[in-house]
Amino acid sequence: MATEWIEKLADGIKQKNHEAAEEYGRAQHYAGIVSARGKEFFLALVQYLQEYVDALRGQLQGDLTASETRVQTSPPDEVKITRARFPWVDARLTHQGDTIKLDYAKRPGAEGDPTMDRVTRAFSFQVGADDGLFVRDAFAEPGRVYKKPEDLARQMIEMLFGSNG
């Protein structure tokens, strides 16, 4: 029943929409990679954050600037990092879909107002041509790339506890 005009119509669709269909297929493939590996990346990130906080706490033990510093996970896609003073830090790290967000407030001395002067940083999961997963800092120009969770954890610890954060 296919007539010549149906064949021409089908050929036109194939020619005009081939690139869009390929792009859609690539996007679906990349979304699958982010979905499958993004959670693993986030969980590893949290482990490194805990490691680095523990190491920092150990280095400050016995010093005048020593203070309670905690990393609390609840639910599994949310982490709270707090420090009572020197510096005071109130941070919340969340993972949702293809984004990791770090929302924090800090001040050099003792406790501050957790609603004031908050900073939010967004990091987006992306997939390279080799199907490798990485995270890009959405606020840096050009966006800084983190291929390993430990590198992103280090950057976050420096933002939260360093003088440049």
N, C-alpha and C positions, 0 to 999 in steps of 0.2 A: 503494500500500500504506500510505501515511501515514494513520493514523487520527487521530481527534480527540484522544486522549490523548497521542500523539506531538507533535502541534502544540502542546498546552498545555505539555508538558514543554519543548519547544524555546523557547516564549515565556518560560517561567520562567527558563531559562538565559540568554536574551538580556537580560531585565530585571535579574536579580540579578548578572550577571557583566559587564555592559557597561562599568561604571566601571573594574573591574579590568583588562579588556582594553584600554581606552584608556590606563590608567596603564602597562601593560606595553609598549604601543606607543611611548609617550613615552620610557620608560626605554631601550628599544632604540634609538630615534632619538638620544637623548643619548649613549648608549654609542658609537654610530657616530661622532658628532662628536668625542668625546674621543679615540677611536682614531685618527681621521684627522688631527686638529689638535694633539693632545697632544704627539706626537713633534716636530712643527715648533716648538711653544712651548718645549719642553725644549732643542732645539738652539739656538734663539735665546737662551735663558737662558744657556747655556754660553758663547756668543759674547760676551754682555754681561759675564759674570763675568770672562772673559779680558781684555776691554777695560778693565774697572775695576781689575783687578789690575795690568795694565800701567801704567795711569795712576797708581796708588798707588806702584808701584815707581819710576816716573819722578819723582814728587814727593819721594821719599825718597832718591834717588840722591845720593851724596856726604855724606849725613848720618850721624851716629853710629849711628842706629837702622836704617840700611839693612841688609837681610838678604835672602837668597835666598827668593823667593816663587814657587811654581809652581802651574800649573793643568794637570793631566794627564788626558786622556780615554782610557779603556780599560776595558772595551768602550764602544761609543757611548752606552750608557744609564747610564754611571757616570763620575763626575769626582772626582778627588782634588785638593784645594787644601791646600798645605802652606806653612808659613813657618818658617824655622829659629829665629828669635828676635825679640823686641821688637815685637809679641807673637809667641810660639810658637803655631802653629796646625796642627792635624791634622784635616782635614775630608773627608768623603765624601758626595757628592751622588748620589742614584740616582733613576732614573725607572722605575716599574713600573706598568703599567696606568693607573689613574686617580690615582696618587699620586706625588709627588716628596718624597723624604726627605732631610733634611740632618742628618747625624750628625757631631758635632764635639767636640773638646776644645781648650782654649786656656789660656794663662797669660801674664801680663804680661812675664815675663823670658825666660830662655833655655829650652832644650828641657825638655819635660815628659814624663810617662808617658802615651802615647796610649790606655791602657786606663782611666785614672782620670778621674773627673768629666766623663764624656761627656754631651752634651746631644743629644737627637734632636727635630727639628721635622718635622712632617708637613704637607704642603700638598696639598690634593685638587683635582683638576680638576672643574669644574662647568660646566653649560651654563645660560645665562639664557633667558628667555622669547623673546628675539630670536635664539636659536640661537648667541649669542656665547659663546665659551669664555673662562673665567677661572679663577683659582686662588684658593682660600680657605685661609687659615692655620688649621689645625685646632686650634691651641693658644691662639689669641687669643680673647678674649670681648669683643664679638662677633667672629667670625672676620673678620680683615682680608682684603679682596679685592684681588687683583692682576690687572688686565686686560691689562697689558703685561709681557712678559718682562723688560724693562729695569728696571721697578719692583721686581719680585721679586729680580732680581740685586742691585740697590742695597741692598735690605733684608738680603739674605744677607751682602753685603760688610760692612755695618754690624754685623751679628751677629758675624761672624768677627773683624773687626779693630777694632771700636769698643769703648768701655769698658762699654757696656751689654749686650753679647751674652752 
